[in-house]
């Protein structure tokens, strides 16, 4: 989910994520299986798989789960055919895009649509919300002693990144999806620690944000997002909500 600060959003989500490890493992397992089917099961020749394995390990996904997901992709273990789909809508001026990976597209559409209805809105036609986002790689770097913006920018931009944002809590590096692995490995090679669990090769980043300075509105959108994220087939939920510092502080205080 995207907000005023990527780091504020991640901090709020940590507690809930820790309580939903099973869902996180399922999501990563599906991604690994799909990538292996497309590009092979050897991380030495499949950089996307290599990145996903690092992400899975950062999320403390057991090695047995990772191996099982790889074997489903190579065909060594039976696996249902997975298809991806995107659903979108607008609630109170906030754009919401939901990506799913499912073995039953009709079920996924019905479940996502039902959550939209419960939150007082409907699914919209394709492009109505997605046009407000750009698909880019996103690398999250936690703040650390001795790490300054100049060093991060030098390494990231030289490796092909398009932008580096400095925020409370760390840095966000943006790049084209095709450059993600190169930029990520250059950053790690420079000895800079990366939050691999929250970095994404193909994130949807708002190109036009919707400012929110009302805590109640922000809470309603966050609840909406959480309901979507709890669905089995949902991989990611993105919004273009931009919360103010005061709203971020209020949400953090409430836990």
C-alpha positions in Angstrom: 0.0 0.0 0.0 1.3 3.4 -0.9 0.9 6.5 1.4 2.5 9.8 2.3 5.6 8.0 3.5 6.5 4.5 2.4 8.2 4.1 5.7 5.2 5.2 7.8 3.0 2.8 5.9 5.5 -0.1 6.4 5.8 0.7 10.1 2.0 0.6 10.6 1.7 -2.6 8.6 4.5 -4.6 10.5 2.3 -5.7 13.4 -0.5 -6.9 11.2 1.9 -8.6 8.8 3.6 -10.5 11.6 0.2 -11.9 12.5 -0.4 -13.0 8.9 2.7 -14.9 8.1 0.7 -17.7 6.5 -0.8 -15.3 4.0 2.6 -13.8 3.3 4.1 -17.2 2.6 1.3 -18.1 0.3 1.7 -14.9 -1.7 5.5 -15.4 -2.0 5.0 -19.1 -2.9 2.7 -18.2 -5.8 5.1 -15.6 -7.1 8.0 -18.0 -6.9 6.1 -20.7 -8.8 5.0 -18.3 -11.5 8.6 -17.0 -12.0 10.1 -20.5 -12.1 7.5 -21.6 -14.7 8.4 -18.6 -16.8 12.2 -18.4 -16.4 13.4 -21.6 -14.8 14.2 -22.9 -11.3 17.9 -22.0 -11.1 18.4 -18.7 -9.1 21.9 -18.4 -10.7 20.3 -17.9 -14.1 17.0 -16.4 -13.0 17.6 -13.1 -11.2 14.0 -12.5 -10.5 13.8 -15.9 -8.6 17.0 -15.0 -6.8 15.4 -11.7 -5.6 12.2 -13.5 -4.6 14.1 -16.1 -2.6 15.9 -13.3 -0.7 12.6 -11.6 -0.1 11.1 -14.9 1.2 14.0 -15.4 3.5 13.7 -11.9 4.8 10.0 -12.7 5.6 11.3 -15.8 7.5 9.6 -18.2 5.1 10.8 -21.7 5.8 13.2 -23.3 3.3 10.8 -26.2 2.8 8.1 -23.8 1.6 10.5 -22.1 -0.8 11.7 -25.5 -2.3 8.1 -26.6 -2.6 7.2 -23.5 -4.5 10.2 -23.9 -6.9 9.3 -27.6 -7.5 5.7 -26.6 -8.4 7.1 -24.2 -10.9 9.5 -26.8 -12.5 6.7 -29.4 -12.5 8.3 -31.8 -10.0 5.2 -31.2 -7.8 1.7 -30.9 -9.0 0.3 -27.3 -9.0 -2.9 -25.7 -10.1 -2.6 -23.3 -13.0 -2.4 -19.7 -11.8 -3.5 -16.6 -13.6 -3.1 -13.0 -12.7 -5.8 -10.3 -12.8 -6.2 -6.7 -11.7 -9.2 -5.0 -10.2 -9.6 -1.3 -9.5 -11.9 1.3 -8.2 -12.2 4.8 -6.6 -13.5 5.5 -3.1 -13.8 9.1 -2.0 -11.4 10.3 -4.5 -8.8 7.6 -3.5 -7.7 5.3 -6.3 -7.4 1.6 -5.3 -5.7 -1.1 -7.5 -5.8 -4.8 -6.5 -3.6 -7.5 -8.0 -4.5 -11.1 -7.7 -2.9 -14.5 -8.5 -5.5 -17.2 -8.6 -6.5 -20.6 -9.8 -10.2 -19.4 -10.1 -10.6 -16.0 -11.7 -14.4 -16.0 -11.1 -14.0 -16.6 -7.4 -11.4 -13.9 -7.1 -13.5 -11.3 -8.9 -16.5 -12.1 -6.8 -14.6 -11.9 -3.5 -12.8 -8.6 -4.4 -16.1 -7.1 -5.7 -17.8 -8.1 -2.4 -15.2 -6.2 -0.4 -15.7 -3.2 -2.6 -19.5 -3.3 -2.0 -19.0 -3.7 1.8 -16.9 -0.5 1.7 -19.6 1.5 -0.2 -18.2 1.4 -3.7 -18.0 -0.7 -6.9 -15.4 -2.1 -9.1 -14.5 0.3 -11.9 -13.6 -0.2 -15.5 -10.0 -1.1 -16.2 -7.7 2.0 -16.4 -9.9 4.3 -14.4 -7.6 3.9 -11.3 -4.5 2.3 -12.8 -3.8 5.3 -15.0 -2.9 7.1 -11.8 0.1 4.8 -11.1 3.3 3.9 -12.8 4.7 0.4 -12.7 8.3 0.7 -11.3 10.8 -1.2 -9.2 11.0 0.0 -5.6 13.9 -0.7 -3.3 13.6 0.2 0.4 16.7 1.1 2.3 16.4 1.6 6.1 18.2 4.5 7.7 21.5 3.6 9.3 24.4 5.3 11.1 26.9 6.6 8.5 24.5 6.2 5.6 23.7 9.4 3.9 21.6 10.4 0.9 24.7 11.2 -1.3 26.1 7.7 -1.0 22.7 6.1 -1.7 22.1 8.3 -4.7 25.6 7.8 -6.1 25.3 4.0 -6.0 21.7 3.8 -7.1 21.8 6.3 -10.0 25.1 4.9 -11.3 23.4 1.4 -11.4 20.5 2.7 -13.4 17.9 4.0 -10.8 15.7 6.9 -11.8 15.1 8.5 -8.5 16.0 8.3 -4.8 13.6 9.7 -2.1 14.8 10.5 1.4 12.1 9.9 4.0 11.8 9.5 7.8 13.0 6.0 8.3 15.1 5.5 5.2 15.3 5.9 1.5 13.2 4.7 -1.4 14.9 4.0 -4.7 12.8 3.9 -7.9 13.8 2.3 -11.1 12.4 0.6 -14.2 11.4 -3.1 -13.5 13.9 -4.3 -16.0 16.7 -2.6 -14.0 15.5 -3.8 -10.6 17.9 -6.7 -10.1 20.9 -4.7 -11.3 20.2 -1.8 -9.0 19.4 -4.0 -6.1 22.6 -6.0 -6.4 24.7 -2.8 -6.8 23.2 -1.4 -3.6 23.8 -4.6 -1.7 27.3 -4.9 -3.2 28.1 -1.4 -1.9 27.5 -2.7 1.6 24.1 -0.9 2.0 21.5 -2.9 3.8 18.2 -3.3 2.0 14.7 -4.1 3.3 14.1 -6.9 0.9 10.8 -7.9 2.3 9.2 -4.6 1.4 11.1 -4.0 -1.9 9.3 -4.8 -5.1 10.3 -5.5 -8.7 7.0 -4.3 -10.1 5.3 -1.9 -7.6 2.5 0.5 -8.6 3.7 3.9 -7.6 1.2 6.9 -7.7 1.9 9.5 -10.4 -0.9 11.6 -8.9 -1.7 11.4 -5.2 -4.9 12.2 -3.3 -4.0 14.2 -0.1 -5.9 13.1 3.1 -5.7 15.1 6.3 -8.7 13.5 8.0 -7.8 10.6 10.4 -11.2 9.0 10.0 -10.9 8.9 6.2 -7.4 7.4 6.4 -8.6 4.8 8.8 -11.5 3.9 6.5 -9.2 3.4 3.5 -6.7 1.4 5.6 -9.6 -0.9 6.8 -10.7 -1.3 3.2 -7.1 -2.2 2.1 -6.8 -4.6 5.0 -10.0 -6.4 4.1 -8.7 -6.8 0.5 -5.3 -8.0 1.7 -6.9 -10.7 3.8 -8.4 -12.4 0.7 -6.5 -15.5 -0.3 -6.0 -14.6 -3.9 -4.9 -11.0 -3.4 -1.2 -10.4 -3.9 -1.0 -6.6 -3.5 -3.2 -3.6 -2.9 -2.1 -0.1 -4.0 -3.7 3.3 -3.2 -2.7 6.8 -4.1 -3.7 8.2 -0.7 -1.2 10.7 0.6 -1.6 11.2 4.3 -0.3 14.2 6.2 2.4 14.0 8.9 -0.4 14.7 11.5 -2.5 11.8 10.2 0.6 9.5 10.1 1.3 10.4 13.7 -2.3 9.8 14.8 -2.4 6.4 13.1 0.9 5.3 14.6 -0.3 6.4 18.1 -3.4 4.3 17.7 -1.2 1.3 16.7 
